[in-house]
Amino acid sequence: LTNNQAERDLRPYVIWRKLSYASQSHRGDLFRARITTLTETLKKQGHSAYDFLYRLIGATLDRNPSAMPTLFED
């Protein structure tokens, strides 16, 4: 539909927001924006969002900051 890469990247997010009738709170809006940013960043870096979130939640529950994954890992 467009040659603009930024618009193509935003399109799934806009459709998701429209189909779900947005959220009912400011916190919900923040969560959606943050999780979308995280997953798109990981996708562009060639990493699995599921694996990243799994390791992040595991390190948080174990209270082990040294096991926290970063977005800049190779």
N, CA, C and O atoms as a CHARMM CRD file, in Angstrom:
* protein
*
  296
    1    1 LEU  N      0.80300  -1.19800   0.00000 PROA 1      0.00000
    2    1 LEU  CA     0.00000   0.00000   0.00000 PROA 1      0.00000
    3    1 LEU  C      0.85000   1.26700   0.00000 PROA 1      0.00000
    4    1 LEU  O      0.43700   2.30700  -0.51400 PROA 1      0.00000
    5    2 THR  N      2.02100   1.16600   0.57300 PROA 2      0.00000
    6    2 THR  CA     2.89100   2.33900   0.65300 PROA 2      0.00000
    7    2 THR  C      4.34400   1.89700   0.59400 PROA 2      0.00000
    8    2 THR  O      4.66700   0.75600   0.92200 PROA 2      0.00000
    9    3 ASN  N      5.20100   2.78700   0.18200 PROA 3      0.00000
   10    3 ASN  CA     6.63000   2.48700   0.15400 PROA 3      0.00000
   11    3 ASN  C      7.32100   2.92100   1.43700 PROA 3      0.00000
   12    3 ASN  O      8.50600   2.64300   1.62400 PROA 3      0.00000
   13    4 ASN  N      6.60200   3.59700   2.32100 PROA 4      0.00000
   14    4 ASN  CA     7.18300   4.11000   3.54500 PROA 4      0.00000
   15    4 ASN  C      7.31300   2.97800   4.57200 PROA 4      0.00000
   16    4 ASN  O      6.30800   2.44100   5.03900 PROA 4      0.00000
   17    5 GLN  N      8.55400   2.61800   4.92000 PROA 5      0.00000
   18    5 GLN  CA     8.79200   1.50800   5.84500 PROA 5      0.00000
   19    5 GLN  C      8.18500   1.77100   7.22100 PROA 5      0.00000
   20    5 GLN  O      7.65000   0.84900   7.83700 PROA 5      0.00000
   21    6 ALA  N      8.25400   2.99000   7.70800 PROA 6      0.00000
   22    6 ALA  CA     7.69900   3.31200   9.02300 PROA 6      0.00000
   23    6 ALA  C      6.18700   3.09300   9.04100 PROA 6      0.00000
   24    6 ALA  O      5.64900   2.58100  10.02300 PROA 6      0.00000
   25    7 GLU  N      5.51100   3.47000   7.98600 PROA 7      0.00000
   26    7 GLU  CA     4.06500   3.26600   7.92300 PROA 7      0.00000
   27    7 GLU  C      3.72800   1.78100   7.85700 PROA 7      0.00000
   28    7 GLU  O      2.75200   1.34200   8.46500 PROA 7      0.00000
   29    8 ARG  N      4.51900   1.00700   7.12900 PROA 8      0.00000
   30    8 ARG  CA     4.28200  -0.44000   7.05900 PROA 8      0.00000
   31    8 ARG  C      4.52300  -1.09700   8.40900 PROA 8      0.00000
   32    8 ARG  O      3.82400  -2.04500   8.76900 PROA 8      0.00000
   33    9 ASP  N      5.50200  -0.60700   9.16000 PROA 9      0.00000
   34    9 ASP  CA     5.77800  -1.16100  10.48700 PROA 9      0.00000
   35    9 ASP  C      4.65300  -0.85500  11.46600 PROA 9      0.00000
   36    9 ASP  O      4.35400  -1.67200  12.33700 PROA 9      0.00000
   37   10 LEU  N      4.03000   0.29800  11.33700 PROA 10     0.00000
   38   10 LEU  CA     2.96100   0.70000  12.24900 PROA 10     0.00000
   39   10 LEU  C      1.61100   0.07600  11.91000 PROA 10     0.00000
   40   10 LEU  O      0.74400  -0.02500  12.77900 PROA 10     0.00000
   41   11 ARG  N      1.42400  -0.33900  10.67200 PROA 11     0.00000
   42   11 ARG  CA     0.11500  -0.81500  10.23000 PROA 11     0.00000
   43   11 ARG  C     -0.46600  -1.93700  11.09300 PROA 11     0.00000
   44   11 ARG  O     -1.63300  -1.83300  11.47100 PROA 11     0.00000
   45   12 PRO  N      0.27100  -3.00500  11.43000 PROA 12     0.00000
   46   12 PRO  CA    -0.32200  -4.05300  12.28000 PROA 12     0.00000
   47   12 PRO  C     -0.74200  -3.52400  13.64900 PROA 12     0.00000
   48   12 PRO  O     -1.76900  -3.93800  14.18700 PROA 12     0.00000
   49   13 TYR  N      0.03600  -2.62400  14.20500 PROA 13     0.00000
   50   13 TYR  CA    -0.30600  -2.03400  15.49900 PROA 13     0.00000
   51   13 TYR  C     -1.60600  -1.24400  15.41300 PROA 13     0.00000
   52   13 TYR  O     -2.46100  -1.36000  16.29000 PROA 13     0.00000
   53   14 VAL  N     -1.75900  -0.44600  14.36700 PROA 14     0.00000
   54   14 VAL  CA    -2.96200   0.36800  14.20400 PROA 14     0.00000
   55   14 VAL  C     -4.18100  -0.53100  14.00100 PROA 14     0.00000
   56   14 VAL  O     -5.24900  -0.26600  14.55100 PROA 14     0.00000
   57   15 ILE  N     -4.02200  -1.58100  13.21900 PROA 15     0.00000
   58   15 ILE  CA    -5.13800  -2.51100  13.00500 PROA 15     0.00000
   59   15 ILE  C     -5.50100  -3.21300  14.31000 PROA 15     0.00000
   60   15 ILE  O     -6.68200  -3.36300  14.62300 PROA 15     0.00000
   61   16 TRP  N     -4.49500  -3.64500  15.07600 PROA 16     0.00000
   62   16 TRP  CA    -4.74500  -4.29900  16.37600 PROA 16     0.00000
   63   16 TRP  C     -5.51400  -3.35500  17.29000 PROA 16     0.00000
   64   16 TRP  O     -6.49500  -3.75500  17.91800 PROA 16     0.00000
   65   17 ARG  N     -5.07400  -2.11400  17.36400 PROA 17     0.00000
   66   17 ARG  CA    -5.72600  -1.12700  18.22200 PROA 17     0.00000
   67   17 ARG  C     -7.16900  -0.89800  17.77500 PROA 17     0.00000
   68   17 ARG  O     -8.06800  -0.79900  18.61100 PROA 17     0.00000
   69   18 LYS  N     -7.39500  -0.81500  16.47200 PROA 18     0.00000
   70   18 LYS  CA    -8.73500  -0.55600  15.95100 PROA 18     0.00000
   71   18 LYS  C     -9.67500  -1.74000  16.20900 PROA 18     0.00000
   72   18 LYS  O    -10.81500  -1.54300  16.62900 PROA 18     0.00000
   73   19 LEU  N     -9.21000  -2.94800  15.96400 PROA 19     0.00000
   74   19 LEU  CA   -10.05500  -4.13300  16.13700 PROA 19     0.00000
   75   19 LEU  C    -10.36500  -4.43400  17.59600 PROA 19     0.00000
   76   19 LEU  O    -11.40600  -5.01300  17.90400 PROA 19     0.00000
   77   20 SER  N     -9.46400  -4.04400  18.49600 PROA 20     0.00000
   78   20 SER  CA    -9.68900  -4.33300  19.91100 PROA 20     0.00000
   79   20 SER  C    -10.35500  -3.17100  20.64000 PROA 20     0.00000
   80   20 SER  O    -10.53100  -3.21800  21.85800 PROA 20     0.00000
   81   21 TYR  N    -10.72400  -2.12600  19.89700 PROA 21     0.00000
   82   21 TYR  CA   -11.35700  -0.93100  20.47000 PROA 21     0.00000
   83   21 TYR  C    -10.47600  -0.27400  21.52400 PROA 21     0.00000
   84   21 TYR  O    -10.96300   0.20300  22.54900 PROA 21     0.00000
   85   22 ALA  N     -9.19300  -0.25600  21.26300 PROA 22     0.00000
   86   22 ALA  CA    -8.19200   0.36700  22.14900 PROA 22     0.00000
   87   22 ALA  C     -8.22000  -0.31400  23.51000 PROA 22     0.00000
   88   22 ALA  O     -8.56600  -1.49200  23.60900 PROA 22     0.00000
   89   23 SER  N     -7.86400   0.40900  24.54500 PROA 23     0.00000
   90   23 SER  CA    -7.91200  -0.16700  25.88700 PROA 23     0.00000
   91   23 SER  C     -8.77900   0.72200  26.75300 PROA 23     0.00000
   92   23 SER  O     -9.22300   1.79100  26.33300 PROA 23     0.00000
   93   24 GLN  N     -9.00700   0.26600  27.95000 PROA 24     0.00000
   94   24 GLN  CA    -9.88100   1.00500  28.85500 PROA 24     0.00000
   95   24 GLN  C     -9.10200   1.84700  29.85800 PROA 24     0.00000
   96   24 GLN  O     -9.69200   2.45800  30.74900 PROA 24     0.00000
   97   25 SER  N     -7.78100   1.88200  29.71700 PROA 25     0.00000
   98   25 SER  CA    -6.99100   2.63800  30.68500 PROA 25     0.00000
   99   25 SER  C     -5.71300   3.16900  30.04400 PROA 25     0.00000
  100   25 SER  O     -5.28600   2.71700  28.98200 PROA 25     0.00000
  101   26 HSD  N     -5.13300   4.12400  30.71400 PROA 26     0.00000
  102   26 HSD  CA    -3.85600   4.67200  30.26300 PROA 26     0.00000
  103   26 HSD  C     -2.75900   3.60700  30.38000 PROA 26     0.00000
  104   26 HSD  O     -1.89100   3.50600  29.51300 PROA 26     0.00000
  105   27 ARG  N     -2.80600   2.81900  31.45000 PROA 27     0.00000
  106   27 ARG  CA    -1.81800   1.75500  31.63200 PROA 27     0.00000
  107   27 ARG  C     -1.90000   0.72900  30.51200 PROA 27     0.00000
  108   27 ARG  O     -0.87700   0.21600  30.05900 PROA 27     0.00000
  109   28 GLY  N     -3.11900   0.42800  30.06100 PROA 28     0.00000
  110   28 GLY  CA    -3.28900  -0.50300  28.95100 PROA 28     0.00000
  111   28 GLY  C     -2.69100   0.04000  27.66600 PROA 28     0.00000
  112   28 GLY  O     -2.07500  -0.69800  26.89700 PROA 28     0.00000
  113   29 ASP  N     -2.87500   1.33500  27.43800 PROA 29     0.00000
  114   29 ASP  CA    -2.28300   1.96800  26.25900 PROA 29     0.00000
  115   29 ASP  C     -0.75600   1.92500  26.32200 PROA 29     0.00000
  116   29 ASP  O     -0.09700   1.65600  25.31700 PROA 29     0.00000
  117   30 LEU  N     -0.19700   2.19000  27.50100 PROA 30     0.00000
  118   30 LEU  CA     1.25400   2.15100  27.66800 PROA 30     0.00000
  119   30 LEU  C      1.79600   0.74100  27.44900 PROA 30     0.00000
  120   30 LEU  O      2.82200   0.55500  26.79300 PROA 30     0.00000
  121   31 PHE  N      1.09000  -0.25800  28.00900 PROA 31     0.00000
  122   31 PHE  CA     1.52700  -1.64400  27.83100 PROA 31     0.00000
  123   31 PHE  C      1.56200  -2.00500  26.35300 PROA 31     0.00000
  124   31 PHE  O      2.54700  -2.56100  25.86700 PROA 31     0.00000
  125   32 ARG  N      0.49400  -1.68800  25.64400 PROA 32     0.00000
  126   32 ARG  CA     0.41200  -2.04500  24.22300 PROA 32     0.00000
  127   32 ARG  C      1.53500  -1.38900  23.42400 PROA 32     0.00000
  128   32 ARG  O      2.15800  -2.03000  22.57700 PROA 32     0.00000
  129   33 ALA  N      1.78900  -0.11800  23.69400 PROA 33     0.00000
  130   33 ALA  CA     2.85600   0.58200  22.97500 PROA 33     0.00000
  131   33 ALA  C      4.22400  -0.03000  23.29600 PROA 33     0.00000
  132   33 ALA  O      5.05200  -0.21500  22.40400 PROA 33     0.00000
  133   34 ARG  N      4.44800  -0.33600  24.55000 PROA 34     0.00000
  134   34 ARG  CA     5.75500  -0.87500  24.95400 PROA 34     0.00000
  135   34 ARG  C      5.98500  -2.28800  24.42900 PROA 34     0.00000
  136   34 ARG  O      7.08000  -2.60400  23.96400 PROA 34     0.00000
  137   35 ILE  N      4.96400  -3.13800  24.49900 PROA 35     0.00000
  138   35 ILE  CA     5.15000  -4.51200  24.03300 PROA 35     0.00000
  139   35 ILE  C      5.30600  -4.54300  22.52100 PROA 35     0.00000
  140   35 ILE  O      6.04800  -5.36800  21.98900 PROA 35     0.00000
  141   36 THR  N      4.61400  -3.65400  21.82700 PROA 36     0.00000
  142   36 THR  CA     4.76000  -3.57700  20.37200 PROA 36     0.00000
  143   36 THR  C      6.16200  -3.10000  19.99900 PROA 36     0.00000
  144   36 THR  O      6.78300  -3.64700  19.08700 PROA 36     0.00000
  145   37 THR  N      6.65900  -2.08700  20.69700 PROA 37     0.00000
  146   37 THR  CA     8.00800  -1.58600  20.43800 PROA 37     0.00000
  147   37 THR  C      9.04100  -2.67800  20.69200 PROA 37     0.00000
  148   37 THR  O      9.96300  -2.86700  19.89900 PROA 37     0.00000
  149   38 LEU  N      8.88300  -3.38500  21.78900 PROA 38     0.00000
  150   38 LEU  CA     9.81400  -4.45600  22.13900 PROA 38     0.00000
  151   38 LEU  C      9.81000  -5.55800  21.08600 PROA 38     0.00000
  152   38 LEU  O     10.87400  -5.97200  20.62700 PROA 38     0.00000
  153   39 THR  N      8.64600  -6.03400  20.70100 PROA 39     0.00000
  154   39 THR  CA     8.59000  -7.13000  19.74500 PROA 39     0.00000
  155   39 THR  C      9.10200  -6.71700  18.36700 PROA 39     0.00000
  156   39 THR  O      9.76700  -7.50600  17.69600 PROA 39     0.00000
  157   40 GLU  N      8.80300  -5.50400  17.94100 PROA 40     0.00000
  158   40 GLU  CA     9.30400  -5.04700  16.63500 PROA 40     0.00000
  159   40 GLU  C     10.82200  -4.87000  16.65300 PROA 40     0.00000
  160   40 GLU  O     11.49400  -5.18700  15.67100 PROA 40     0.00000
  161   41 THR  N     11.36400  -4.36700  17.76300 PROA 41     0.00000
  162   41 THR  CA    12.81500  -4.21500  17.88200 PROA 41     0.00000
  163   41 THR  C     13.49600  -5.57500  17.83600 PROA 41     0.00000
  164   41 THR  O     14.48700  -5.75400  17.12900 PROA 41     0.00000
  165   42 LEU  N     12.96800  -6.52900  18.58900 PROA 42     0.00000
  166   42 LEU  CA    13.54700  -7.86700  18.59000 PROA 42     0.00000
  167   42 LEU  C     13.44000  -8.52500  17.21800 PROA 42     0.00000
  168   42 LEU  O     14.36600  -9.21000  16.78300 PROA 42     0.00000
  169   43 LYS  N     12.31900  -8.32100  16.53800 PROA 43     0.00000
  170   43 LYS  CA    12.13900  -8.88900  15.20200 PROA 43     0.00000
  171   43 LYS  C     13.19000  -8.33200  14.23500 PROA 43     0.00000
  172   43 LYS  O     13.75900  -9.07800  13.43800 PROA 43     0.00000
  173   44 LYS  N     13.44300  -7.03100  14.30900 PROA 44     0.00000
  174   44 LYS  CA    14.43300  -6.42000  13.41600 PROA 44     0.00000
  175   44 LYS  C     15.85000  -6.87200  13.74500 PROA 44     0.00000
  176   44 LYS  O     16.71600  -6.88800  12.87000 PROA 44     0.00000
  177   45 GLN  N     16.09200  -7.24000  15.01100 PROA 45     0.00000
  178   45 GLN  CA    17.40300  -7.74700  15.40100 PROA 45     0.00000
  179   45 GLN  C     17.53800  -9.24200  15.14700 PROA 45     0.00000
  180   45 GLN  O     18.61300  -9.81400  15.33100 PROA 45     0.00000
  181   46 GLY  N     16.44900  -9.87400  14.72600 PROA 46     0.00000
  182   46 GLY  CA    16.49100 -11.30300  14.42900 PROA 46     0.00000
  183   46 GLY  C     16.36600 -12.19700  15.64900 PROA 46     0.00000
  184   46 GLY  O     16.80800 -13.34600  15.61800 PROA 46     0.00000
  185   47 HSD  N     15.77300 -11.69100  16.72200 PROA 47     0.00000
  186   47 HSD  CA    15.60500 -12.46400  17.95100 PROA 47     0.00000
  187   47 HSD  C     14.14400 -12.82200  18.16400 PROA 47     0.00000
  188   47 HSD  O     13.25200 -12.18900  17.59800 PROA 47     0.00000
  189   48 SER  N     13.90400 -13.83100  18.97700 PROA 48     0.00000
  190   48 SER  CA    12.56100 -14.26400  19.31100 PROA 48     0.00000
  191   48 SER  C     12.01800 -13.43600  20.48100 PROA 48     0.00000
  192   48 SER  O     12.64600 -13.36000  21.53700 PROA 48     0.00000
  193   49 ALA  N     10.85500 -12.82000  20.28800 PROA 49     0.00000
  194   49 ALA  CA    10.23500 -12.04900  21.36500 PROA 49     0.00000
  195   49 ALA  C      9.81700 -12.98600  22.50000 PROA 49     0.00000
  196   49 ALA  O      9.94800 -12.63800  23.67300 PROA 49     0.00000
  197   50 TYR  N      9.31700 -14.16900  22.15300 PROA 50     0.00000
  198   50 TYR  CA     8.90700 -15.13000  23.17000 PROA 50     0.00000
  199   50 TYR  C     10.08600 -15.51500  24.06100 PROA 50     0.00000
  200   50 TYR  O      9.96800 -15.51000  25.28600 PROA 50     0.00000
  201   51 ASP  N     11.21900 -15.84900  23.44800 PROA 51     0.00000
  202   51 ASP  CA    12.40400 -16.24500  24.21000 PROA 51     0.00000
  203   51 ASP  C     12.88100 -15.09800  25.11000 PROA 51     0.00000
  204   51 ASP  O     13.22400 -15.31500  26.27300 PROA 51     0.00000
  205   52 PHE  N     12.89900 -13.88900  24.56600 PROA 52     0.00000
  206   52 PHE  CA    13.33600 -12.73000  25.33800 PROA 52     0.00000
  207   52 PHE  C     12.42700 -12.51500  26.55500 PROA 52     0.00000
  208   52 PHE  O     12.91400 -12.33200  27.67000 PROA 52     0.00000
  209   53 LEU  N     11.10400 -12.53800  26.33700 PROA 53     0.00000
  210   53 LEU  CA    10.17000 -12.32400  27.44500 PROA 53     0.00000
  211   53 LEU  C     10.23800 -13.46000  28.45900 PROA 53     0.00000
  212   53 LEU  O     10.10700 -13.22800  29.66100 PROA 53     0.00000
  213   54 TYR  N     10.44000 -14.68300  27.98300 PROA 54     0.00000
  214   54 TYR  CA    10.56300 -15.83200  28.87600 PROA 54     0.00000
  215   54 TYR  C     11.76000 -15.65100  29.81000 PROA 54     0.00000
  216   54 TYR  O     11.64800 -15.85500  31.01900 PROA 54     0.00000
  217   55 ARG  N     12.90900 -15.26400  29.24000 PROA 55     0.00000
  218   55 ARG  CA    14.11100 -15.05700  30.05700 PROA 55     0.00000
  219   55 ARG  C     13.95600 -13.84600  30.98200 PROA 55     0.00000
  220   55 ARG  O     14.41600 -13.87500  32.12300 PROA 55     0.00000
  221   56 LEU  N     13.31500 -12.79500  30.50000 PROA 56     0.00000
  222   56 LEU  CA    13.10800 -11.59300  31.30800 PROA 56     0.00000
  223   56 LEU  C     12.21400 -11.88600  32.51400 PROA 56     0.00000
  224   56 LEU  O     12.52700 -11.48300  33.63400 PROA 56     0.00000
  225   57 ILE  N     11.11800 -12.57800  32.28600 PROA 57     0.00000
  226   57 ILE  CA    10.20000 -12.90200  33.38600 PROA 57     0.00000
  227   57 ILE  C     10.85900 -13.87500  34.35800 PROA 57     0.00000
  228   57 ILE  O     10.70400 -13.73700  35.57200 PROA 57     0.00000
  229   58 GLY  N     11.58900 -14.85300  33.84100 PROA 58     0.00000
  230   58 GLY  CA    12.29400 -15.79300  34.71000 PROA 58     0.00000
  231   58 GLY  C     13.31500 -15.10200  35.60300 PROA 58     0.00000
  232   58 GLY  O     13.39500 -15.39700  36.79600 PROA 58     0.00000
  233   59 ALA  N     14.09700 -14.18600  35.03700 PROA 59     0.00000
  234   59 ALA  CA    15.09400 -13.45800  35.82800 PROA 59     0.00000
  235   59 ALA  C     14.41900 -12.56100  36.85300 PROA 59     0.00000
  236   59 ALA  O     14.93200 -12.39100  37.95900 PROA 59     0.00000
  237   60 THR  N     13.27900 -11.98600  36.50100 PROA 60     0.00000
  238   60 THR  CA    12.55100 -11.12600  37.44100 PROA 60     0.00000
  239   60 THR  C     12.00600 -11.94700  38.60100 PROA 60     0.00000
  240   60 THR  O     12.13400 -11.55000  39.75900 PROA 60     0.00000
  241   61 LEU  N     11.39900 -13.08700  38.29700 PROA 61     0.00000
  242   61 LEU  CA    10.84200 -13.93300  39.35100 PROA 61     0.00000
  243   61 LEU  C     11.92600 -14.50900  40.25500 PROA 61     0.00000
  244   61 LEU  O     11.71400 -14.68700  41.45400 PROA 61     0.00000
  245   62 ASP  N     13.09000 -14.80000  39.67400 PROA 62     0.00000
  246   62 ASP  CA    14.21400 -15.32700  40.45800 PROA 62     0.00000
  247   62 ASP  C     14.98100 -14.22400  41.17800 PROA 62     0.00000
  248   62 ASP  O     15.88300 -14.50200  41.96900 PROA 62     0.00000
  249   63 ARG  N     14.62600 -12.98000  40.90500 PROA 63     0.00000
  250   63 ARG  CA    15.32600 -11.81000  41.46100 PROA 63     0.00000
  251   63 ARG  C     16.82500 -11.88800  41.17200 PROA 63     0.00000
  252   63 ARG  O     17.66400 -11.71800  42.05800 PROA 63     0.00000
  253   64 ASN  N     17.12600 -12.15000  39.91200 PROA 64     0.00000
  254   64 ASN  CA    18.50500 -12.30800  39.46900 PROA 64     0.00000
  255   64 ASN  C     18.79600 -11.29100  38.36300 PROA 64     0.00000
  256   64 ASN  O     18.65100 -11.61300  37.18400 PROA 64     0.00000
  257   65 PRO  N     19.20200 -10.07400  38.72100 PROA 65     0.00000
  258   65 PRO  CA    19.42500  -9.04600  37.70300 PROA 65     0.00000
  259   65 PRO  C     20.51300  -9.39700  36.69300 PROA 65     0.00000
  260   65 PRO  O     20.48000  -8.91400  35.56100 PROA 65     0.00000
  261   66 SER  N     21.47200 -10.22600  37.08300 PROA 66     0.00000
  262   66 SER  CA    22.54200 -10.57000  36.14100 PROA 66     0.00000
  263   66 SER  C     22.04300 -11.46900  35.01100 PROA 66     0.00000
  264   66 SER  O     22.70000 -11.57300  33.97500 PROA 66     0.00000
  265   67 ALA  N     20.89100 -12.12000  35.19200 PROA 67     0.00000
  266   67 ALA  CA    20.34000 -12.98800  34.15100 PROA 67     0.00000
  267   67 ALA  C     19.38700 -12.24800  33.22300 PROA 67     0.00000
  268   67 ALA  O     18.83300 -12.85000  32.30400 PROA 67     0.00000
  269   68 MET  N     19.18700 -10.95300  33.44900 PROA 68     0.00000
  270   68 MET  CA    18.27200 -10.16900  32.60700 PROA 68     0.00000
  271   68 MET  C     18.82800 -10.07800  31.18800 PROA 68     0.00000
  272   68 MET  O     19.99400  -9.72900  31.00400 PROA 68     0.00000
  273   69 PRO  N     18.00800 -10.38800  30.18700 PROA 69     0.00000
  274   69 PRO  CA    18.46200 -10.24900  28.81400 PROA 69     0.00000
  275   69 PRO  C     18.50300  -8.77200  28.41000 PROA 69     0.00000
  276   69 PRO  O     17.81400  -7.93800  28.99700 PROA 69     0.00000
  277   70 THR  N     19.30600  -8.46700  27.41800 PROA 70     0.00000
  278   70 THR  CA    19.33800  -7.09900  26.90500 PROA 70     0.00000
  279   70 THR  C     18.99200  -7.13000  25.42000 PROA 70     0.00000
  280   70 THR  O     19.06700  -8.17600  24.77400 PROA 70     0.00000
  281   71 LEU  N     18.61700  -5.98900  24.89800 PROA 71     0.00000
  282   71 LEU  CA    18.25100  -5.89900  23.48700 PROA 71     0.00000
  283   71 LEU  C     19.46300  -5.88800  22.58200 PROA 71     0.00000
  284   71 LEU  O     19.32200  -5.98700  21.36400 PROA 71     0.00000
  285   72 PHE  N     20.65300  -5.76900  23.14900 PROA 72     0.00000
  286   72 PHE  CA    21.85900  -5.61400  22.33800 PROA 72     0.00000
  287   72 PHE  C     22.73200  -6.84200  22.34900 PROA 72     0.00000
  288   72 PHE  O     23.91100  -6.75700  22.00600 PROA 72     0.00000
  289   73 GLU  N     22.18000  -8.01100  22.74100 PROA 73     0.00000
  290   73 GLU  CA    22.96200  -9.24600  22.74900 PROA 73     0.00000
  291   73 GLU  C     23.19800  -9.70700  21.32800 PROA 73     0.00000
  292   73 GLU  O     22.39900  -9.41300  20.43900 PROA 73     0.00000
  293   74 ASP  N     24.28100 -10.42500  21.10200 PROA 74     0.00000
  294   74 ASP  CA    24.56100 -11.00400  19.77900 PROA 74     0.00000
  295   74 ASP  C     24.01100 -12.38700  19.68800 PROA 74     0.00000
  296   74 ASP  O     24.14600 -13.03900  18.65200 PROA 74     0.00000
